[in-house]
Amino acid sequence: MERAVILGIYDFIGYSLCRYMLDQGVEIDGIHPEEYKEDYFTEEKRLEIGRNANFTEIGLQDWQVEGAEGFLFVTLFESLQSRNVKNDLMEALLSKLDKQHLKNLPTVVILPAFFAEENVELREAGAKISRFISSRESTLLTIYLPTIYGPWQPEECFFQQAMSPSSIEGGKIPDISQWEWVHDCLYIDDAVKTIKEMAESGHKGQYILSSGERGRWLKCAEELVGKEPAILRNEGKPPIFKESIKAVTVEKNEQISKGLSRQKEQFTRIQDSRV
């Protein structure tokens, strides 16, 4: 892979995928929807990758799709996980993706695991991307991800909240949000490595990435808050996935303590820099 376009460049997965591929010498056009809410973390990410000569940031409205080359990665994991994508933004994204030139590019769509569940109820924006995938299923590689942890995990996630000073100092166990995927989790580097390898191998169809380890999310949570809190035991029934979706187990899982340690170090650095 020599060139790639990442739509949703400051999405948790998009940004991490970008850094991974830049380290391998891939030239990246990073598409950033102007409507996305920017915060301190967005600017920090922009500073980290903006210095790389192989990276170019382009606004969604300014993106000339006819010039796109290489692989196209559509990373909507973070925004769809928290269910905060506005319908007009989704319409703008899909109108770009419907251009004939992009239909000829190897395309990877990355979504949260709950999209893979049978009979899942989706909001309007989520339903639109789901219909898009169905209409292009034979030409797309769609990858569903469980909870992803590591540096730059969104602040709304349970692991990141458990690392916050307010949780640590007050001994408070964060609530588990309704969209937190507690059935499995992967370290970010393991996830993006697998995504790139699947794209390069020419995979098509729908897949959910798996750690292959029973109770891995719970093990991570216990590493952070201990084994006592009853809230950790309420994981509910195992999910039932659509028949068309196949499971792919990552080649190797990062050691939980090491992965969480890297996440803590990065989180602490960002918090200290905000003081």
N, C-alpha and C positions, 0 to 999 in steps of 0.2 A: 504494500500500500504506500503510494507516494503522496496522494492528495486526498483530502476529505473535507466535507462541509458538515458542521455540527449546528443544527437548528435547536436553540435553547442552550447557548454556550455557558451561561452562568447557572443553569440547573445543576444540582448536586452531581448527577451522573454525567451530564454533558461536560462540565468543567473538569471532572476527574479523568474522563476519557480523553479530553483535549490534552491535559498535561502528560498523560501516559504516551499518547501518540507523538506529541512534540519531542519528548525524550528519545523517541525512535526516529526522529528526523522527518516525520510526516508534515507536509504543509497543510495548514488548517485555515479555512474561512469560518469564523465563528459568527453565527447569526443570532442577534439579540433583539427580540421583540421590544420595541420602544414602550409598549404598554405595560411591560412587566415592572412591578414595583422594585425600585432599587434601594439598597440599604448599605450600611457600612461594609457588610460582607461582600456585596457585589463589587464595591470599589477595591477592596483588598484583592479579590480574585483578578480584577482587571489589571491591577498593578503587577501581580505575579506573572501573568502570561503575556502581558502587553509588551514586555521587553524582548520577547522572542521574535527574531526576524522572520520566522516561518508562520507567524500568527497574524491574521487580519480580522478585525472586528467590523461587522457590517450590520446596520439596522435592518429590521425585517422589511420596512417599506422601501429601503434603498437597494435591497438585494435584487440583482439582475440574474434571475435563475438560468438564463441562457448561457451564462459564463461558468456555471458550476461544473466542477470536474471531480472525478474519483468517486468515492463513496459518500452517501448521504446518511447521516445519523440524525434522527428526530427524537430528541430527548425531552419528554414531557413528564418524567417520573415525579419530580418534586412537586410541580404545580398541580398535577392530577392527583397525587397522593393526598395533598391537603385540600383538594377539591375547590381551588380558588381560581380556576381558569374562567375568564369571562367568555360569553358566547361570541361576542364580536371579534375577540382575539382569535378564538378557534376558527372562526370563519376566514379570517385573514390568513392564518396558517394553512388551512386546507386549500384555499384558492391558489396559494403558491405551489403547494404540493401537487395540484391538479394540472400544472403546466406540462406539456408534452415532453419537454427536454428532461425534466426530473423523472418522468416515468421510465426513462431509459437508463437511469443511474441505479447501481446496486443500493438499495435503501433498507435501513434498519430503523425500526420504531421501537422505542424502549418505554415500557409502561409499568405501573405498580401491579403487584401480584393479584390484587382483588379483581382486576379486569379479566383475569383468566377464569374466574369462578363461574360455575353454572348458575344461570338465573340471577346474576348480580343486578342490582338496581343502580343505574348510572344517572347522574345529572345530565343536563342537555349537552354540555360541552363534551363530556365523556362519551355520551351516546354517539356524537358526531364522529369522533375519532374512531370509535368502534365500528361504525358503518364504513368509514374510509378503509379500514383494515380488511373488512369483509369483501369490499369491492375490488381490492388489489391483492388478495391473499396469496395468489399464485406467484406474484412478483416481489413480495415483501418478505423480509425476515423480521418477525415481531418477537421481541424478547420481554418476558414479564419477570420482574424482580421482586424478591421478598424484601424484608427490611435490610437496608444496606448501612453499615456503620463504618466509621473511620473519619479522618480529617475532613472537615467541612460538612459533616452531617447537619441537616437543618435543625434549628433550635427547637422546633416543635416536637422532635422525636424523643422518645422515652430515654434513650441512652444519653443524649446530649443534655436533657433536662436533669438527669441524675448527676451529671458532672458540674452543674451550675453551682456557684457559691451559696445561693439561697438554700438549695437542697442539702448540700454538704454541711453547712454551718448550722442549719436548723434541724438537721436530722429528718427532713421531710422526704417522703417517698412520692415522686411525681405520679400524677394520674396517667393511666394508659389511654390515649385517645382512641376513638372508635375506628380510626383508619390505621392504627399501628398494626403491622402484620407480625403476629407473635408466633407464627407457625414455623418460621425459619429465618435465618439471616446470613449474610455474606459480608466479608470484609471488602471494602471498595476496590482495592487493587486486584483481588481475585475476580471480582465481577467485571471490571473493565477489560482485563486481559482476556477473559472468556468471550466477551462481546466482540472484541476485535478479531479474535481467532475464528469465531463463527462467521463473521462477515467475510473475512478473507477466504474461507473455505467454500463459499458459495451457497451456504445454507439458505433455504427458503421455507416458509411455513411459520408456525407459532410454537414457541418453546418457553418453558419456565425454568429459570436457573435454580438449582438446589445445592445445598451444602452437602447433602448425603448423610448428615448427622442428626439423629433424633434429639429434639429439645435444645437445639443450638441457641435459639433466641433466649430461652430461659437461662442457659448457662452464662450468656453475656450479662443478662440482667442481674443474676446472682453475684457475678464478679463485681458489680457496681454497688448493689444495695444489700447483699447478703441473702440468705436462704429463708428468712423468717416471714417477710411480708406476704400476707394472704393474697394480695392483689396480683401477684405474679402467677398464681395458680389458675386464674380465670381465663384460660386461653380458648375456651369454647370447643365446638366440634371441629374435627379436621375438615378442611375445605374440599369441595368436590369441583374438579376442574372440567372444562369443556372437553369433549372427546377428541377434538382436533389438536389439542395442546399436548406436546411431549415434554417430558422432564429431561434436563441436561444437568448432570452433576459436575461441578467445577473440579478441575484436576487436583487442586490442593487447597486446603483451607489454612489461612493464616492463624497462628496461635491466638486464642482469644485475648489473653492478657497483653500480648504485644500489640495487637490491633487497637484495643481500647486505650493502651498507654499512648500510642501515637495520636489518637483522637484527643485525649486529655491534654497532651503537650501543645497541640495546635490550638485547641480551644483556649487554653490558658494564655498562650501568646497573643491571640486576638483580643482577649479580654483585657490584658495588661496594656496593649497598645491603644485601647480606647480611653484609658484613664488620663 
